[in-house]
Amino acid sequence: MPYVLVSTQIRLETGPTMVGDEYSDPAIMNYLGARKTTMLGNNFSEYHVDDSPRLVLDKLEKIGFRVVTMTGVGQTLVWCMYKETDYIT
């Protein structure tokens, strides 16, 4: 899976950080120390870590991910990370 979304609420820029959805690569989520949670009222799961977004971005960079784009949506900060993969054609 070459893309990962990382997000946090502006008032929580020191953590926790959302690092993936229920379909995210379990190996990457394990590397980040993320836990899968389902918020009350949601019918989907998300992965969260207690680290700040900066630490999460640093960890993802170490395994080959890079920031493609970053934006603010309301009170949420979102980073889109991408990792090149070798495709056999």
C-alpha positions as CSV (number, residue, x, y, z in Angstrom):
1,M,0.0,0.0,0.0
2,P,1.9,3.1,-1.2
3,Y,-0.2,5.8,0.5
4,V,-0.8,6.7,4.2
5,L,-2.9,9.5,5.6
6,V,-1.7,11.1,8.8
7,S,-3.9,13.6,10.7
8,T,-4.4,15.3,14.0
9,Q,-6.7,18.0,15.5
10,I,-5.0,21.4,15.7
11,R,-5.5,21.5,19.5
12,L,-3.8,18.1,19.8
13,E,-0.7,18.7,17.8
14,T,1.3,16.8,20.4
15,G,-0.8,13.7,19.9
16,P,-2.6,11.5,19.5
17,T,-2.2,11.1,15.8
18,M,-4.4,9.2,13.4
19,V,-2.2,7.2,11.1
20,G,-4.5,5.0,9.0
21,D,-7.8,3.4,8.4
22,E,-9.1,-0.2,8.8
23,Y,-7.5,-1.2,5.5
24,S,-4.0,0.1,6.3
25,D,-1.0,-2.2,6.1
26,P,-0.8,-4.0,9.5
27,A,3.0,-4.2,9.3
28,I,3.3,-0.4,9.0
29,M,0.8,0.1,11.8
30,N,2.7,-2.3,14.0
31,Y,6.0,-0.4,13.2
32,L,4.3,2.9,14.2
33,G,3.0,1.3,17.4
34,A,-0.6,2.1,16.3
35,R,-3.7,0.7,17.9
36,K,-6.9,0.1,15.9
37,T,-9.9,1.8,17.4
38,T,-13.6,2.4,16.5
39,M,-15.1,5.5,17.9
40,L,-18.7,5.3,19.3
41,G,-21.2,5.9,16.5
42,N,-18.7,5.2,13.6
43,N,-19.0,2.1,11.5
44,F,-15.3,2.1,10.6
45,S,-12.0,1.8,12.4
46,E,-8.9,4.0,12.5
47,Y,-5.4,3.5,13.7
48,H,-4.0,5.9,16.4
49,V,-0.7,6.5,18.0
50,D,0.1,8.7,21.1
51,D,3.1,10.3,19.2
52,S,3.0,13.7,17.7
53,P,2.6,14.0,14.0
54,R,6.2,15.1,13.6
55,L,7.4,11.9,15.2
56,V,5.1,9.8,13.0
57,L,6.3,11.6,9.9
58,D,9.9,11.0,10.9
59,K,9.2,7.3,11.4
60,L,7.5,7.0,8.1
61,E,10.4,8.8,6.3
62,K,12.8,6.2,7.8
63,I,11.0,3.4,5.9
64,G,10.8,5.3,2.6
65,F,7.6,7.4,2.8
66,R,7.6,11.0,1.8
67,V,5.1,13.8,2.2
68,V,3.1,14.4,-1.0
69,T,0.9,17.2,0.3
70,M,-0.4,18.7,3.5
71,T,-3.5,20.7,4.3
72,G,-5.7,22.0,7.0
73,V,-9.4,21.0,7.0
74,G,-11.3,22.9,9.6
75,Q,-9.6,22.1,12.9
76,T,-7.7,19.1,11.4
77,L,-4.2,18.9,9.9
78,V,-3.7,16.2,7.2
79,W,-0.6,14.9,5.6
80,C,-0.6,12.5,2.6
81,M,2.4,10.2,2.5
82,Y,3.6,8.1,-0.4
83,K,6.1,5.4,-0.9
84,E,7.5,4.2,-4.2
85,T,7.0,0.5,-4.9
86,D,8.5,-1.8,-7.4
87,Y,5.9,-3.1,-9.7
88,I,6.6,-6.0,-12.0
89,T,4.9,-5.6,-15.4
